[in-house]
Amino acid sequence: MAKLNFKIGIGYDLHRLAENRDLIIGGVKIPYEKGLLGHSDADVLVHAIIDALLGALALPDIGTLFPDTDEKYKGADSIELLKQVYKMIREKGYLINNLDTNIIAQAPKMMPYIPEMKKVLSSALELEINDISIKAKTKEHLDAVGEKRAIEAQAVVMVYKV
């Protein structure tokens, strides 16, 4: 039986909100009283996308490739890490078909920043803006996200062999 040349990956990430940090999501700096805590810039959306891409090709996860124990990734720009992962995907003969994501945050509101996030991701992934979905959700004031203590993201990606 012939095997289709499509693969699907799923990614997830969650970061705690903290004082004295920039809030960067989808490669966009968002004005807010807190930012996400992490070894890199803690871009929760980009981290979920990276894991989705890696998962699609059964590669090691983001923590294995870019460990938080390695000082060279301290404060790293997650978009640059995404570009490295995309290069790996390309070298294996794959392109991205489409990307579907969720940002789950009680605050701040994400909708005003989604068009810029799409532009940044489109450029980094050589993907048409119309092939990128970014949806903003809340937790209705439930759990750590709903209590404005964290932000999470989910990503699903389809890649295909060229």
N, C-alpha and C positions, 0 to 999 in steps of 0.2 A: 504494500500500500504506500502511495506517495505521501511524503511528509511535507506539510506546508512550511514555508520559510518565515513564519511569524513566531515571535516569542513575546510573552507578557511578563512584566515584573511589577511587584507591589513594594512600596516603601512607606515607612512610618517614622516619625520623629516627634519628640517632645522635649522642650526646654523650659526650665524655671525662669520666671521673670526676676530681675535683680536691679538694684540701684546702681547708678554710675556705669551703665552699659548702653551702647547704642542699640536701637531696635532695627534690625535689618532682616527683612523677609522678602524672598524672591529677588534678592540683589538690590532692593530699594530701602534706603534709610527712611524710617517712618518716625515722625515726631511723636514722642511719648515719654512719660515720666520714668519709665523703666526700659530695660533691654533684656535680651535673652542671655542667660548664663551658659558659658561653654568655653572650651579650650580655643576654638576658632572664633569666628564672628557669630557663631551659633544660629546661623540662618536655617531655621527649622524646615522651611519649605524646600530649600535647595538640598538639605540633607535627606529629606524623604525622596526627592527626585533621584539623587545619586543612588540611594539604596534600591530604588525601583529599576534603574538602568542596570546596576550590578546584578540584581536578582534575575532580570530577564535572561542574562547570559550565564547564570549560575556562577558568578564570580564572587570573591570574598566581599564582605560588607564594608561600609564606610569606616567603621572602627578598626578594621583590620588593615585597610589601605592607608588610612590617615589617623593613626592612633593618637589619643590625647596624652600619651606618655612621651611623644616625640616633640621636642621644643620647636622644630621647624614649622609645625602647624599651629603654634600658639598665635592667636589673633589672625589666623589665615582667612583670606577672602574666599568664602564658599563658592562663589561663581568661578574662581580660578580652579578650585578643586573639581567642580562640575565639568569644566572644559577638559581637564585631564581625563576624567572618566569618559566623556564623550569621545575623546581621541582613542581611548582603549576600545570602545564600541566600534568605532570606524575601522580601526586596525583589524578587528575580527570580521569585518565585512558587513556590518549592519548599519542601518540608518533608522531614525525614529519615525514611526508612522504618526503617532499622536500621543499626547500627554494629558492626563486628567488628574486634577489635584483638588484637595480641600485644605483650607487653613481654618483651624478651629481656635477661636479666640473670643473671649467675652469683650475685651477691649484691647486696643483701640479698634475702631471700625476699619476694615480692610478695603472695602469697596472703592474708595477714592484712589487707592494705590495699585489696584489690579491692572489697569492698562499699562502702567510703567513696568510692572513685574513681567507682563507678557512680552514687552519689548526687550527687556534684559534677557529673559530666557530664550526668546526667539533668536537673538543674536548669538548667545552662547551655544545653542544646540542646532543652529542652522535649520530652524524649523519655522514654518509659516505661523503667524500669530493665530490664524484660524484653526490651527491644529493643537492649540494650547488652551486648556480649560482650567481656570482658577476660580474656585467657589469659596465664599466666606461663610462660615457657620459659627454659631455660639453654642454654649453648653447649658443655656437657660439657667445660669447661676448655680449649676451643679458641679461638683468635684473641683479639683485644683484649677482647671481651666476656667470654669464658671465663676470661681472665686477670685479671678484675675491674678493667680499665682503662677500660671504657666500658659504656654501656647503650644499647640500640636499641629501636625500636618500629615496628610496622607497623599500618596501619589501612585498612579497606575500608568504604566507606559507600555506601548506596543512597539516593538522593533521588528524590522524585516531584513532578510539577507539580500544584498544587492548582487 
